[in-house]
Amino acid sequence: MNMKYKVLSALLGACCLSTVPVCGQPKNSEGAPSAENAVIETIYARRSIRRFKPQPVSRELMKIILDCGINAPNGQNRQSWEVRVVDNPEWDSENIVRRGFFNAPVMVFVANDPTYPFSQIDCGLLCENMMLAAQSLGIGSICVASPVRAIRQSPALLEKLGFSEGYELLICVGFGYADQSPEAKPRDPGKVKFVE
């Protein structure tokens, strides 16, 4: 494993555990924290992309992104997820699910183990790590649920994904090079309160 890969994996694997306070930091002219911290900058730069270039994402980059995903925190190290990656445009020849991914060239399907009560949380952390890793590598992402419904209505496609028995498709993430630069949507800091 080369040093660049180790550093990237460690940095992004820790992003969900970061305890650096950002709300009280000085703001720049655009209202974002003026932090010189790669993790914080990546978090603030990430956007949901709904228009992708047709350019494929290399499997080498996707392997880094996926490795960052499986290094997410998870309860009792159960790793109660299974991940399937589709980067073949012919896989969904009838375009049943690709529209739901906004035509992202890489579709990632995440299934969870419903027998573990915190599996959905673990899958969410996995997806967030992947999206932040992608952002740091210049790759856009979108977390979507509509393909889950489409796949559940297409037993043939679900079977092609090959999840283990008992696992249920939960969430999907599309990856690709962004063909748009959406503005950040406002967040409500009033949703966060310190309890004395």
C-alpha positions as semicolon CSV with decimal commas, in nm:
position;residue;x (nm);y (nm);z (nm)
1;M;0,000;0,000;0,000
2;N;0,165;0,327;-0,104
3;M;0,202;0,623;0,133
4;K;-0,046;0,848;-0,052
5;Y;-0,314;0,578;-0,024
6;K;-0,241;0,524;0,349
7;V;-0,262;0,897;0,424
8;L;-0,584;0,939;0,224
9;S;-0,746;0,637;0,389
10;A;-0,648;0,754;0,737
11;L;-0,764;1,110;0,676
12;L;-1,100;1,019;0,528
13;G;-1,159;0,727;0,761
14;A;-1,135;0,971;1,051
15;C;-1,364;1,236;0,908
16;C;-1,675;1,103;1,080
17;L;-1,486;1,101;1,408
18;S;-1,358;1,456;1,376
19;T;-1,433;1,669;1,681
20;V;-1,299;1,996;1,546
21;P;-1,557;2,268;1,623
22;V;-1,653;2,450;1,306
23;C;-1,961;2,655;1,393
24;G;-1,769;2,915;1,589
25;Q;-1,483;2,953;1,344
26;P;-1,427;3,277;1,152
27;K;-1,619;3,282;0,824
28;N;-1,483;3,371;0,484
29;S;-1,659;3,603;0,238
30;E;-1,887;3,316;0,126
31;G;-1,996;3,232;0,480
32;A;-1,800;2,907;0,505
33;P;-1,547;2,843;0,783
34;S;-1,204;2,969;0,689
35;A;-1,035;2,653;0,809
36;E;-0,710;2,523;0,677
37;N;-0,810;2,164;0,734
38;A;-0,855;1,923;0,444
39;V;-1,135;1,724;0,608
40;I;-1,339;2,033;0,698
41;E;-1,284;2,185;0,355
42;T;-1,401;1,861;0,191
43;I;-1,715;1,847;0,405
44;Y;-1,808;2,205;0,318
45;A;-1,731;2,160;-0,054
46;R;-1,935;1,842;-0,108
47;R;-2,263;1,883;-0,299
48;S;-2,525;1,644;-0,430
49;I;-2,461;1,622;-0,803
50;R;-2,754;1,570;-1,038
51;R;-2,573;1,611;-1,369
52;F;-2,265;1,404;-1,451
53;K;-2,020;1,399;-1,739
54;P;-2,013;1,069;-1,933
55;Q;-1,644;1,027;-1,846
56;P;-1,591;0,702;-1,651
57;V;-1,429;0,690;-1,308
58;S;-1,131;0,456;-1,298
59;R;-1,155;0,144;-1,089
60;E;-0,834;0,249;-0,915
61;L;-1,006;0,562;-0,782
62;M;-1,323;0,371;-0,702
63;K;-1,124;0,119;-0,497
64;I;-0,986;0,405;-0,286
65;I;-1,338;0,544;-0,240
66;L;-1,478;0,202;-0,148
67;D;-1,194;0,133;0,093
68;C;-1,265;0,464;0,266
69;G;-1,628;0,352;0,289
70;I;-1,559;0,022;0,461
71;N;-1,328;0,201;0,704
72;A;-1,625;0,395;0,844
73;P;-1,717;0,350;1,208
74;N;-1,959;0,062;1,259
75;G;-2,117;-0,102;1,561
76;Q;-1,904;-0,375;1,720
77;N;-1,712;-0,395;1,391
78;R;-1,998;-0,604;1,251
79;Q;-1,957;-0,440;0,909
80;S;-2,325;-0,512;0,858
81;W;-2,325;-0,401;0,495
82;E;-2,266;-0,542;0,153
83;V;-2,166;-0,320;-0,138
84;R;-2,207;-0,383;-0,509
85;V;-2,050;-0,156;-0,771
86;V;-2,177;-0,126;-1,128
87;D;-1,965;0,069;-1,377
88;N;-2,077;-0,112;-1,692
89;P;-2,325;0,107;-1,884
90;E;-2,477;-0,206;-2,041
91;W;-2,568;-0,358;-1,703
92;D;-2,897;-0,169;-1,693
93;S;-2,969;-0,194;-2,065
94;E;-3,335;-0,097;-2,019
95;N;-3,234;0,210;-1,815
96;I;-3,457;0,099;-1,529
97;V;-3,239;0,240;-1,252
98;R;-2,973;0,460;-1,415
99;R;-3,214;0,755;-1,443
100;G;-3,250;0,743;-1,065
101;F;-2,872;0,787;-1,043
102;F;-2,894;1,094;-1,270
103;N;-2,688;0,895;-1,525
104;A;-2,385;0,872;-1,297
105;P;-2,131;0,643;-1,463
106;V;-2,077;0,445;-1,141
107;M;-2,368;0,308;-0,941
108;V;-2,306;0,176;-0,591
109;F;-2,571;-0,034;-0,419
110;V;-2,556;-0,084;-0,042
111;A;-2,749;-0,356;0,138
112;N;-2,781;-0,398;0,512
113;D;-2,832;-0,680;0,757
114;P;-3,177;-0,608;0,904
115;T;-3,115;-0,847;1,195
116;Y;-2,872;-0,593;1,344
117;P;-3,068;-0,292;1,476
118;F;-2,796;-0,037;1,397
119;S;-2,713;-0,164;1,050
120;Q;-2,884;0,126;0,875
121;I;-2,670;0,373;1,071
122;D;-2,356;0,182;0,979
123;C;-2,456;0,191;0,611
124;G;-2,514;0,566;0,633
125;L;-2,166;0,618;0,777
126;L;-2,019;0,400;0,502
127;C;-2,194;0,609;0,234
128;E;-2,083;0,939;0,387
129;N;-1,721;0,824;0,399
130;M;-1,741;0,725;0,031
131;M;-1,894;1,059;-0,071
132;L;-1,633;1,259;0,120
133;A;-1,352;1,047;-0,024
134;A;-1,491;1,104;-0,372
135;Q;-1,512;1,480;-0,315
136;S;-1,149;1,489;-0,205
137;L;-1,054;1,315;-0,531
138;G;-1,252;1,553;-0,753
139;I;-1,539;1,311;-0,808
140;G;-1,902;1,409;-0,754
141;S;-2,164;1,197;-0,584
142;I;-2,535;1,170;-0,513
143;C;-2,701;0,959;-0,245
144;V;-3,036;0,831;-0,375
145;A;-3,320;0,606;-0,265
146;S;-3,540;0,591;-0,577
147;P;-3,329;0,316;-0,744
148;V;-3,403;0,097;-0,440
149;R;-3,772;0,096;-0,533
150;A;-3,691;0,027;-0,899
151;I;-3,459;-0,263;-0,814
152;R;-3,711;-0,415;-0,573
153;Q;-3,960;-0,420;-0,861
154;S;-3,708;-0,591;-1,088
155;P;-3,615;-0,929;-0,939
156;A;-3,377;-0,996;-1,231
157;L;-3,165;-0,688;-1,151
158;L;-3,174;-0,759;-0,779
159;E;-3,051;-1,111;-0,848
160;K;-2,770;-0,973;-1,066
161;L;-2,645;-0,770;-0,767
162;G;-2,593;-1,096;-0,579
163;F;-2,644;-0,986;-0,221
164;S;-2,618;-1,255;0,045
165;E;-2,936;-1,414;0,170
166;G;-3,106;-1,198;0,431
167;Y;-2,944;-0,873;0,321
168;E;-3,178;-0,601;0,196
169;L;-3,097;-0,326;-0,054
170;L;-3,107;-0,005;0,151
171;I;-2,946;0,288;-0,027
172;C;-2,756;0,382;-0,342
173;V;-2,480;0,629;-0,429
174;G;-2,390;0,751;-0,776
175;F;-2,036;0,864;-0,858
176;G;-1,893;1,052;-1,152
177;Y;-1,733;1,374;-1,265
178;A;-1,969;1,663;-1,196
179;D;-2,118;1,856;-1,486
180;Q;-2,258;2,124;-1,255
181;S;-2,153;2,332;-0,954
182;P;-2,458;2,370;-0,730
183;E;-2,461;2,625;-0,452
184;A;-2,476;2,509;-0,092
185;K;-2,825;2,492;0,051
186;P;-2,880;2,667;0,384
187;R;-2,854;2,473;0,706
188;D;-3,038;2,555;1,028
189;P;-2,789;2,589;1,315
190;G;-3,088;2,621;1,549
191;K;-3,130;2,244;1,520
192;V;-2,816;2,205;1,731
193;K;-2,824;2,289;2,102
194;F;-2,590;2,231;2,390
195;V;-2,765;2,071;2,689
196;E;-2,652;2,195;3,031
